[in-house]
Amino acid sequence: MIGRIPVMSVTPSVDCGRWPARAVVGEAVPVRATVFREGHDAVAASVVLVDPDGVEQPPRRMALLEAGLDLWGADVVPDREGDWTFRVEGWSDPYATWEHDAVIKVAADVDTELMLTEGALLLERAAATKGRPPAHVQALRDAVTGLRDTTRPAQARLAAGTSPAVHAALSAAPVREMVTASADHVIRVQRERALVGAWYEFFPRSEGATYDPATESWTTGTLRTAAGRLQAIADMGFDVAYVTPVHPIGTTNRKGRNNTLDPRPEDPGSPYAIGSPDGGHDAIEPSLGTFEDWDAFVAEARRLGLEVALDLALQCSPDHPWVTEHPEWFTTRADGSIAYAENPPKKYQDIYPLNFDNDPEGIYAAVLRVVLKWVDHGVTLFRVDNPHTKPVEFWEWLIAKVNAEHPEVIFLAEAFTRPAMMHTLAKVGFHQSYTYFAWRNTKEELTEYLTELSGESADYMRPSFWPTTHDILTPYMQYGGRPAFRLRAALAATMVPTYGIYSGYELVENVARPGVEEQIDNEKYEFKPRDWDAALADGSSLAPWLTRLNEIRRNHPALQRLRNITFHPVDDDATICFSKRLTAAQSPTGREDTVIVIANLDPHGVRETMVHLDMPALGLGYDDGFVAHDLVTGQTWHWGEHVYVRLDPHTEPVHIVHVRGV
């Protein structure tokens, strides 16, 4: 049954409640519903939030957002982790109905005494409501006295029944009739890192690696030398140190530089070709060290305020113990050989994909054991390699199993794949998702994509923006030079709450292997030591730029939320403007925060243009002015609705502006 007051289209609701919506502690979650009734009597709506222990919070009155569409809304703010529920209640509002009619009729002297009497009876009933504060009870009783005082003019009596004191009392505890509740909807509330974070990816073996030209041989970096890089990562303001696989690397069909089949003796092989006689996914490559070294690496990261993320790549070298112990876990071809991985035109002869069809229970149990072992050794986040090549139901099972025991563990899906798969992986449990950001470069592309990501999909999918990865170097980055690297980092850091940088970004590594969107001399197949100090010394490093971006993100909660982005018109097609705003009620600090970003998307030329700000989206009127403080340069301007900007990609490609009152 639909109920006396129809309550329809309640959100957030993921696939009609099949999966829970997502939020993090302290995040304002927008609840929306269509609520209406027959006739002309006033209707209202409230949202009731229930904590993980089943304790109901007081109903929160919703505001009418779009009268013509009967759309109501309010924010709820869960304050701890767990599965919360909410419901929307539609109800008849007899006071609003009476006030509307009484104002019209008393002014026209139609049924005046009847209307005033009905108001008095209604407020008497309201004053008798249990639990109402004494001050509110007195305000309502005073209103009743005023309504019944026939010695006063009718308008004065009406004013007593519609006073601010009456409105305050009934706003706190309205008279509700014909209350009709929606179904319960679930919000899974997780820790803040599930939404907000800055990731830094690196290959441990490259940190501390050295080359001896006399012997033409390499000495690998280790987990101990890699730990020495953590201080710089923390100093730049990153939250997560993400390392590629540290497991034993196979030798069968080992790849050489740039994925060739003719490795040199000193080539280390791909860390994604996991498994050797030294062990599989639950072991460490001997040249990197031991679990004692790993634990020391994690301890140093934690000392510096960093969390450690590990690559979870569910694939095997031909030398992996699983290949001999469980050949049924792989696909056997007609000639009896095991099928290796292919992503045409790429071929990975050194990698066997897992086949989940023959013994799913066995694979499920083995992977769960592996994941829990690394959790026991301090891993709190997993970057999952190619999750779209494994069954979705497996991920739903695995993430639920892990989070039941370790709710703090976060899974990031590296799924550059079709939208249906990407979105479904998020729905079934992945906390974060790689996106198409690397390939969205124009104003139109970015505006359309961010509008999509901050809309309904924000109820379950948290995007992570990466300008480059160890496998992706887009033409924009190849040919845009240093300005492109500065700009794309700024967009990634300000458009969404979580973003990531691949090691070497600071050095503007932008030379591609001919014909592909990939760096030449891919680090997956060789050591790549970098002279960080020299780049800092000569001023070529982007480390100071990344540091400032992370400082700005950390200081401005508006940049730590996803749903609050607004795009503003700009005359120039190569310049984009967007803002992110949190009201005081939505902000975890209790203070309003608004940031405007204006960026030149052309890495080759200066852009001059007019920006036309949507002032209400900034919490301002169209005639208001404000102080615009540039968080990058420290400059301050007085801005209004229409703003002139000039952005030079070689010196100042972006304004990141904090809105201050005048």
ABEGO torsion letter per residue (X at the ends): XAEABBBBGBOBBBGGGABBBBBBBGBBBBBBBBBBBBEABBBBBBBBBBBAAGBBBBBBBBBBABAAAGBBBBBBBBABBEBBBBBBBBBBBAAAAAAAAAAAAAAAGBGAAAAAAAAAAAAAAAAABBGBBAAAAAAAAAAAAAAABAABBAAAAAAAAABAAAAAAAAABBBBBGBBBBBBBBBBBBBAAAABEBBBBBBAAABGBBBBAAAGBBBBBBAAAAAAAAAAAAAAGBABBBBBBABBBBABGBBBBGGBABBBAABAEBAABBEBAAEBAABBBAAAEBAAAAAAAAAAAAAAGBBBBBBBBBBBBAABAAAAABAAABBBBAAGBBBBBBBOABBBAABBBBBAAABAAAAAAAAAAAAAAAAAAGBABBBBBGAAABBAAAAAAAAAAAAAABAABBBBBBBBBBAAAAAAAAAAGBABBBBAAAABABAAAAAAAAAAAABAAAAABBBBBBABBAABBBAAAAAAEAAAAAAAAAAAAAABABBBBBBGAAAGBABBBBGBBBBBGBAAABBBBBBAAAAAAAGABAAAAAAAAAAAAAABAAAABAAABBBBBBABAABBBBBBBBBAAABAAGBBBBBBBBBBABAABBBBBBBBBBAAAAGBBAABBBBBBBAAAGBBBBBBABBBBBBBAAABABBBBBBBBX
